[in-house]
Amino acid sequence: AGLSMALPIALVIAGLLAIVALSYCQTLPAYPSGGGSFIVARDNLGTLPGLVAAAALLMDYLLTAAVSLTAGVAAIASAFPQLWPYRVVLALALLLAITLANLRGLRETGTLMAVPVYLFLATYLPMLAYGAIRLAAGGSAPAAPVVPAAQPLGLLLILHAFAAGCTALTGVEAISNGVPAFRPPEAQNARRVLVAMAVLMGLLFVGSVGLTQALGVVAAPDETILSALARRLLGSGPAYYLVQGATMLILAVAANTSFADFPRVAALLAKDGFLPRQLTGLGDRLVFANGILLLALGTGGLILAFGGDTHALIPLFAVGVFLAFTLSQAGMVVHWWRERGKGWQVKAAFNGLGALATLVTLLIVGISKFAGGAWITILLIPALVAIFLKIRSHYRTVAEQLSLAGAAPGLRPLPPPRVVVPVSGVHRGVLAAIAYARSISHDVTALYIEIEPGSGRRVREEWQKWCPGVELVVVPSPYRSIIGPLLDYLDRTDRQHHDGQMATVILSDLVPARWWQGILHNQTAMLIRAALLFRRRRLGFQPVIIDIPYHLQR
């Protein structure tokens, strides 16, 4: 009984796909520079709805990459069952390959990604046509064994199946985001691609579900339903393996779509101050390398956390994209209402229908899949919005503190610096630091923290020999700490001098000749620098830290 509802549900989803595609066809010419949900919602509904759409999009792209990679590996593992236990490793390997390809910024990426698309269409469409011909000729294979129902067929189960199938619509947003990537006229070409994609998606989806229902195909535990359908129609020969290979490649292309759009949306957010500024930077390959790496890390984390299980990831999947759809289409209604150009009522009605359809779908998906994992996405989206707002608040606070508004022009001369040089002993690196300290100040003090009792006396004897004109202060450290006694000494002497400044600290920093040699040293200078750098200003003044590197030759 449950299988008999598959085709009607697929037809409803295909209708929803048509509504969404037609709605987005109106967005493309209105936003020829890229009309993703974030931009449309921000421009027409306000900053907060725009951030909600952006958070939903980022979640969607992250999950698209994870689901596509795990599903692609499941497709090839269905053909080669011995690979099934290694799905996580294979998915991570495929993720690494896609990440490296995107970091290189290959010019041939478009051509390279087109090959799997054409290969999939050239193998999968003929298979569906062959299945349809067999059914029409009455030559279908024997029905599969009936599997006992896990639960009675009811409205909730039908809605759950509908929600699962709605993940087929997630590719529509990518075209809206990537309009500038098309050849001129960009919007017109993007619209053609969107229509072609919607037609093909609907045909493939309805065709696959229809044949699965007509043939009574049921997948084995370690096999995907599409693999079971291909095996039923084509047997286990070369044609079957070709279809499975093409399926894996097309899913890898789907994952690659996230690597094009996630960094772009993250860069837009970063440009507006809602994400770290590093995400706006283009690398030497003219790609948003930091965004690509962030997506790769998040995708890898999801693959590991869910054990490479596509079915465990799917409940998280559709909430974000349908929330973005809804906000985008609602924003377009406002857009047409504000412009009131020719035929604006019809355009607003189309987008209003799209918004209503996607809103209803969002509610169905959220409710039916809430317990299965959708609650994670529902909680993460507002959490991401809160993070966006916190980041922007930080950037605004920094700008206010750096602003020259209200400051008197001119520079006030500083008093001569009072210099403290922490030393670990007497060697060439320390002498170089002392020489520099004496070049900028006549008030120089060397500070030695005595961890081992008696070591201060030996250092003092050497000090009198090499630096007789510079005071050496030895501070015992009974708890074998360096940072604490050093900071206490600086605070104490700053209060005693009360000369309108904090002591300038000069650090002697040894630089090894080889990168690996650094792990053989205790990095005391780095620890002192970090302790001084991240301390709040004391006595109303900022600390000054000077690093004197001493490069070792071998």
Secondary structure, 3 states (H helix, E strand, C coil): CCHHHHHHHHHHHHHHHHHHHHHHHHHHHHCCCCCCHHHHHHHHHCHHHHHHHHHHHHHHHHHHHHHHHHHHHHHHHHHCHHHHHHHHHHHHHHHHHHHHHHHHCCCCHHHHHHHHHHHHHHHHHHHHHHHHHHHHCCCCCCCCCCCCCCCCCCHHHHHHHHHHHHHHHCCHHHHHHCHHHCCCCHHHHHHHHHHHHHHHHHHHHHHHHHHHHHHCCCCCCCCCHHHHHHHHHHCCCHHHHHHHHHHHHHHHHHHHHHHHHHHHHHHHHHHCCCCCHHHHCCCCCCCCHHHHHHHHHHHHHHHHHCCCCHHHHHHHCHHHHHHHHHHHHHHHHHHHHHHCCCCHHHHHHHHHHHHHHHHHHHHHHHHHCHHHHHHHHHHHHHHHHHHHHHHHHHHHHHHHHHCCCCCCCCCCCCCCCEEEEEECCCCHHHHHHHHHHHHHCCEEEEEEEECCCCHHHHHHHHHHHHCCCCEEEEEECCCCCCHHHHHHHHHHHHHHHCCCCCCEEEEEEEECCCHHHHHHCCCHHHHHHHHHHCCCCECCECCEEEEEEEECCC
